[in-house]
Amino acid sequence: MYFTDRGIEELEKRRGDEEVTLAWLAERLQEFTDTFPEFEVPVERFATWLARLDDPED
């Protein structure tokens, strides 16, 4: 298990039964990058990847 997997597993364990909107997720990602601007590039890449998941051209 990679170090980052622990955070993903914790998220699933603590909040896995919740349903959220993508708008809610976008707000949390924005809050995170406002608090930790050094992570803006990876968060933006992740958000772009999520946004284009079903795009056959990507």
N, CA, C and O of each residue as an XYZ file, in Angstrom:
232
protein
N       0.850     -1.174      0.000
C       0.000      0.000      0.000
C       0.895      1.236      0.000
O       1.864      1.324      0.754
N       0.553      2.166     -0.847
C       1.264      3.432     -0.886
C       0.748      4.339      0.224
O      -0.373      4.176      0.704
N       1.580      5.295      0.623
C       1.194      6.234      1.668
C      -0.123      6.917      1.346
O      -0.974      7.077      2.222
N      -0.299      7.327      0.076
C      -1.521      8.056     -0.292
C      -2.747      7.173     -0.225
O      -3.856      7.682     -0.056
N      -2.586      5.861     -0.352
C      -3.729      4.957     -0.271
C      -4.408      5.028      1.084
O      -5.614      4.805      1.185
N      -3.651      5.335      2.124
C      -4.244      5.399      3.459
C      -5.286      6.498      3.551
O      -6.317      6.331      4.203
N      -5.019      7.621      2.901
C      -6.000      8.705      2.900
C      -7.254      8.328      2.136
O      -8.366      8.664      2.544
N      -7.070      7.628      1.021
C      -8.220      7.176      0.234
C      -9.037      6.173      1.043
O     -10.266      6.237      1.062
N      -8.352      5.251      1.708
C      -9.057      4.271      2.531
C      -9.776      4.937      3.705
O     -10.886      4.540      4.056
N      -9.155      5.938      4.306
C      -9.814      6.653      5.397
C     -11.055      7.380      4.896
O     -12.094      7.369      5.557
N     -10.950      8.007      3.739
C     -12.102      8.693      3.150
C     -13.248      7.718      2.933
O     -14.394      8.011      3.273
N     -12.940      6.572      2.372
C     -13.988      5.569      2.124
C     -14.590      5.074      3.433
O     -15.806      4.909      3.537
N     -13.747      4.837      4.425
C     -14.240      4.337      5.710
C     -15.117      5.368      6.416
O     -16.180      5.030      6.937
N     -14.676      6.620      6.433
C     -15.401      7.652      7.185
C     -16.614      8.193      6.446
O     -17.629      8.508      7.068
N     -16.521      8.305      5.117
C     -17.581      9.006      4.383
C     -18.134      8.203      3.223
O     -18.878      8.732      2.397
N     -17.780      6.937      3.153
C     -18.143      6.094      2.021
C     -19.633      5.906      1.803
O     -20.062      5.617      0.685
N     -20.420      6.065      2.838
C     -21.867      5.886      2.703
C     -22.596      7.163      2.316
O     -23.798      7.134      2.051
N     -21.882      8.285      2.279
C     -22.506      9.566      1.954
C     -22.642      9.746      0.442
O     -21.870      9.189     -0.338
N     -23.623     10.521      0.058
C     -23.764     10.927     -1.334
C     -23.519     12.425     -1.405
O     -24.038     13.189     -0.591
N     -22.721     12.842     -2.390
C     -22.406     14.255     -2.557
C     -22.590     14.631     -4.021
O     -22.586     13.774     -4.904
N     -22.748     15.903     -4.253
C     -22.834     16.385     -5.631
C     -21.435     16.752     -6.121
O     -20.512     16.941     -5.329
N     -21.301     16.847     -7.417
C     -20.033     17.290     -7.968
C     -19.770     18.752     -7.628
O     -18.618     19.169     -7.515
N     -20.826     19.520     -7.468
C     -20.671     20.917     -7.039
C     -20.066     20.970     -5.641
O     -19.197     21.800     -5.375
N     -20.514     20.097     -4.749
C     -19.961     20.037     -3.394
C     -18.488     19.662     -3.459
O     -17.658     20.279     -2.790
N     -18.160     18.652     -4.261
C     -16.773     18.218     -4.416
C     -15.911     19.344     -4.975
O     -14.796     19.561     -4.501
N     -16.412     20.057     -5.972
C     -15.661     21.174     -6.555
C     -15.384     22.247     -5.502
O     -14.294     22.819     -5.468
N     -16.360     22.517     -4.653
C     -16.162     23.501     -3.582
C     -15.092     23.045     -2.603
O     -14.266     23.851     -2.174
N     -15.092     21.768     -2.243
C     -14.079     21.245     -1.321
C     -12.692     21.292     -1.958
O     -11.715     21.622     -1.286
N     -12.597     20.965     -3.250
C     -11.313     21.031     -3.946
C     -10.808     22.469     -4.006
O      -9.610     22.713     -3.865
N     -11.713     23.417     -4.213
C     -11.318     24.828     -4.232
C     -10.833     25.276     -2.861
O      -9.829     25.980     -2.753
N     -11.539     24.871     -1.820
C     -11.114     25.186     -0.456
C      -9.731     24.605     -0.182
O      -8.880     25.260      0.421
N      -9.516     23.377     -0.628
C      -8.235     22.728     -0.407
C      -7.105     23.484     -1.099
O      -6.060     23.722     -0.494
N      -7.303     23.863     -2.356
C      -6.237     24.571     -3.068
C      -6.050     25.992     -2.536
O      -4.949     26.537     -2.620
N      -7.100     26.597     -1.991
C      -6.940     27.899     -1.342
C      -6.084     27.776     -0.080
O      -5.284     28.661      0.226
N      -6.258     26.682      0.640
C      -5.517     26.443      1.873
C      -4.104     25.945      1.598
O      -3.160     26.309      2.299
N      -3.967     25.108      0.569
C      -2.682     24.506      0.227
C      -2.361     24.779     -1.242
O      -2.465     23.875     -2.071
N      -1.976     26.003     -1.575
C      -1.765     26.363     -2.986
C      -0.679     25.548     -3.673
O      -0.657     25.471     -4.902
N       0.214     24.943     -2.916
C       1.255     24.126     -3.534
C       0.700     22.856     -4.191
O       1.398     22.203     -4.967
N      -0.544     22.511     -3.884
C      -1.183     21.346     -4.486
C      -2.151     21.707     -5.611
O      -2.894     20.848     -6.086
N      -2.149     22.950     -6.034
C      -3.104     23.394     -7.054
C      -2.970     22.610     -8.361
O      -3.980     22.203     -8.937
N      -1.753     22.393     -8.832
C      -1.556     21.699    -10.112
C      -2.086     20.269    -10.060
O      -2.853     19.895    -10.948
N      -1.722     19.440     -9.067
C      -2.277     18.088     -9.061
C      -3.797     18.047     -8.889
O      -4.469     17.197     -9.473
N      -4.334     18.967     -8.086
C      -5.791     18.997     -7.899
C      -6.471     19.396     -9.205
O      -7.496     18.819     -9.566
N      -5.918     20.371     -9.913
C      -6.481     20.772    -11.202
C      -6.419     19.627    -12.208
O      -7.368     19.411    -12.961
N      -5.318     18.899    -12.224
C      -5.202     17.749    -13.126
C      -6.228     16.680    -12.790
O      -6.844     16.099    -13.683
N      -6.412     16.422    -11.492
C      -7.405     15.449    -11.049
C      -8.812     15.891    -11.454
O      -9.596     15.086    -11.957
N      -9.130     17.161    -11.238
C     -10.454     17.686    -11.597
C     -10.684     17.589    -13.105
O     -11.777     17.233    -13.546
N      -9.666     17.904    -13.886
C      -9.785     17.799    -15.346
C      -9.987     16.353    -15.753
O     -10.806     16.065    -16.626
N      -9.254     15.440    -15.137
C      -9.400     14.013    -15.430
C     -10.830     13.556    -15.122
O     -11.442     12.851    -15.924
N     -11.362     13.956    -13.957
C     -12.733     13.586    -13.610
C     -13.735     14.174    -14.613
O     -14.674     13.498    -15.033
N     -13.526     15.417    -14.983
C     -14.456     16.099    -15.889
C     -14.503     15.411    -17.256
O     -15.543     15.404    -17.915
N     -13.390     14.841    -17.674
C     -13.296     14.266    -19.025
C     -13.362     12.739    -19.043
O     -13.079     12.129    -20.074
N     -13.725     12.116    -17.939
C     -13.734     10.666    -17.844
C     -14.485      9.979    -18.983
O     -14.014      8.973    -19.514
N     -15.620     10.497    -19.354
C     -16.458      9.859    -20.374
C     -16.211     10.413    -21.767
O     -16.926     10.056    -22.703
N     -15.225     11.266    -21.925
C     -14.923     11.868    -23.237
C     -14.083     10.883    -24.050
O     -12.942     10.601    -23.686
N     -14.629     10.363    -25.137
C     -13.898      9.343    -25.900
C     -12.623      9.876    -26.561
O     -11.753      9.088    -26.931
N     -12.499     11.184    -26.714
C     -11.325     11.745    -27.356
C     -10.142     11.886    -26.409
O      -9.024     12.138    -26.857
N     -10.369     11.728    -25.102
C      -9.277     11.881    -24.135
C      -8.744     10.561    -23.683
O      -7.821     10.513    -22.869
